[in-house]
């Protein structure tokens, strides 16, 4: 039987269950030092309760090979408020966490109008064995982008660390344009056509 990629949406009933834990482990394994890794699984669950409608994972042979999530301005502000409350509750311990990860302040940026943020785009799949699978997976991700932006947003934007060479290569190859850059991060955007 021929295998295919399956896009699955995280549901509210998944929060706190094995599937959300699997997604979290996939996330922190493949992207180091994110706010979700630093503040832990409970913070991820709190964020997911707000943003689960924009969170997707892709499976191949029943294994997660990609995690794609988006966040609009409203939900981003709600998640930031969770972080602020956590900081106020434990200012001393969280102060050192922030200090150790000071580069996060360099993620502050001016958002492009009518674009939704691509919060996570993680792909972990061995394409060397089959380039056709790479094309198929990219098409599935493009379908997701169109589904999220359709009739509401002009396109999507993302940020990534400058030292993240695979991300640099991916965004360049897929025609994302840099609209801002600093010492630690690059910010890119791409207009998404409905057709």
C-alpha positions in Angstrom: 0.0 0.0 0.0 1.4 3.4 -1.0 2.0 5.7 1.9 1.0 9.4 1.8 1.3 12.4 4.0 -1.6 13.1 6.3 -2.3 16.6 7.6 -4.0 16.5 10.9 -5.3 19.4 13.0 -4.9 19.6 16.7 -8.3 19.6 18.4 -9.3 20.9 21.8 -9.8 17.3 23.0 -6.1 16.6 22.1 -4.8 19.2 24.6 -3.1 17.5 27.5 -3.3 14.1 25.8 -0.6 12.0 24.2 -1.0 13.7 20.8 -0.2 17.1 22.2 2.7 15.7 24.1 4.0 14.0 20.9 3.8 17.3 19.0 5.6 19.2 21.9 8.4 16.6 22.0 8.7 16.9 18.2 8.9 20.7 18.5 11.6 20.9 21.2 13.6 18.1 19.7 13.9 19.9 16.3 14.0 23.6 17.4 16.2 24.3 20.4 15.8 27.2 23.0 12.3 28.2 21.9 10.0 29.9 24.5 8.1 26.6 24.6 11.2 24.6 25.6 12.4 27.2 28.1 9.0 27.6 29.8 8.0 24.0 29.5 5.1 21.7 28.5 2.5 23.5 30.6 3.2 26.8 28.9 2.8 24.9 25.5 -0.5 23.6 26.6 -1.7 27.0 27.8 -0.7 28.5 24.4 -2.4 25.6 22.6 -5.7 26.2 24.3 -5.6 29.6 22.7 -4.2 28.7 19.4 -5.1 25.1 18.6 -7.2 26.1 15.6 -4.1 27.2 13.9 -1.9 24.2 14.8 -1.3 21.3 12.4 0.9 18.3 12.2 1.7 16.0 9.3 2.2 12.3 9.6 3.9 9.8 7.3 3.6 6.1 8.2 2.0 7.2 11.5 5.0 9.2 12.5 5.1 13.0 12.8 7.3 14.5 10.1 6.2 18.1 10.2 4.6 20.7 12.5 3.0 23.8 11.1 1.4 26.5 13.2 0.3 30.1 12.7 -0.7 32.8 15.1 -2.8 35.9 14.5 -2.2 39.2 16.4 -5.1 38.6 18.9 -3.8 35.1 19.9 -0.2 36.3 20.0 -1.1 39.0 22.5 -3.0 36.5 24.6 0.1 34.2 24.7 2.3 37.1 25.6 0.0 37.9 28.5 0.5 34.4 29.8 4.2 34.9 29.7 3.9 38.3 31.5 1.7 36.7 34.3 4.3 33.9 34.7 7.1 36.4 35.0 5.1 38.4 37.6 4.4 35.2 39.6 8.0 34.1 39.7 10.1 37.2 38.8 13.4 36.0 40.3 13.6 32.6 38.6 12.2 34.0 35.3 14.6 36.9 35.3 17.5 34.6 34.9 15.7 32.6 32.2 15.2 35.9 30.2 18.7 37.0 30.9 20.2 33.7 29.6 18.0 34.0 26.5 18.3 37.8 25.9 18.4 37.4 22.1 14.6 36.9 22.2 14.3 40.7 22.6 15.7 40.8 19.0 12.5 39.1 17.8 10.6 42.2 18.4 9.6 43.6 15.0 7.1 45.6 13.1 4.5 43.2 11.7 3.6 43.5 8.0 -0.1 44.5 7.5 -2.6 41.8 6.4 -0.1 39.0 7.0 -0.4 36.1 9.5 2.6 34.9 11.3 4.0 31.4 10.5 4.9 30.5 14.1 6.3 27.1 13.4 7.4 25.3 10.3 9.3 22.2 11.2 10.1 19.5 8.6 11.9 16.3 9.6 11.9 13.9 6.7 14.7 12.1 4.8 14.2 13.4 1.3 17.4 11.9 0.0 15.7 8.6 -0.7 12.8 10.1 -2.6 12.7 13.6 -4.1 9.1 13.0 -5.2 8.1 12.9 -1.5 9.7 16.3 -0.9 7.6 17.8 -3.7 4.4 16.2 -2.2 5.1 17.4 1.3 5.8 21.0 0.1 2.5 20.9 -1.8 0.7 19.9 1.3 2.3 22.7 3.3 1.4 25.2 0.5 -2.3 24.0 0.7 -2.2 24.8 4.4 -0.9 28.3 3.8 -3.7 28.9 1.3 -6.3 27.5 3.6 -5.2 29.8 6.5 -4.8 33.0 4.4 -7.8 32.6 2.1 -9.9 35.7 1.9 -8.5 37.1 5.1 -4.8 37.6 4.8 -2.5 38.8 2.1 0.1 36.2 3.0 2.3 34.8 5.7 5.5 36.0 7.5 8.0 34.2 9.6 11.2 34.8 11.6 14.2 32.5 12.0 17.7 32.7 13.5 20.4 33.8 11.0 22.5 30.8 11.9 19.7 28.4 10.9 21.0 27.6 7.5 18.3 25.1 6.5 15.6 27.7 7.2 17.6 30.3 5.2 17.8 27.9 2.3 14.1 26.9 2.6 12.7 30.4 2.7 14.9 31.6 -0.2 14.0 28.6 -2.3 10.3 29.1 -1.7 10.4 32.8 -2.7 10.0 34.5 0.7 11.3 38.1 0.8 13.3 39.5 3.7 11.6 42.6 5.1 13.7 43.1 8.2 16.9 41.7 9.7 19.1 42.2 12.8 22.1 40.5 14.3 20.2 37.4 15.4 17.1 37.1 13.3 15.7 37.5 9.8 12.1 38.3 9.1 10.6 37.1 5.8 7.2 37.3 4.1 5.4 35.7 1.2 2.2 36.7 -0.6 -0.1 33.8 -1.0 -2.4 33.7 -4.0 -5.9 32.1 -3.5 -5.6 30.2 -6.8 
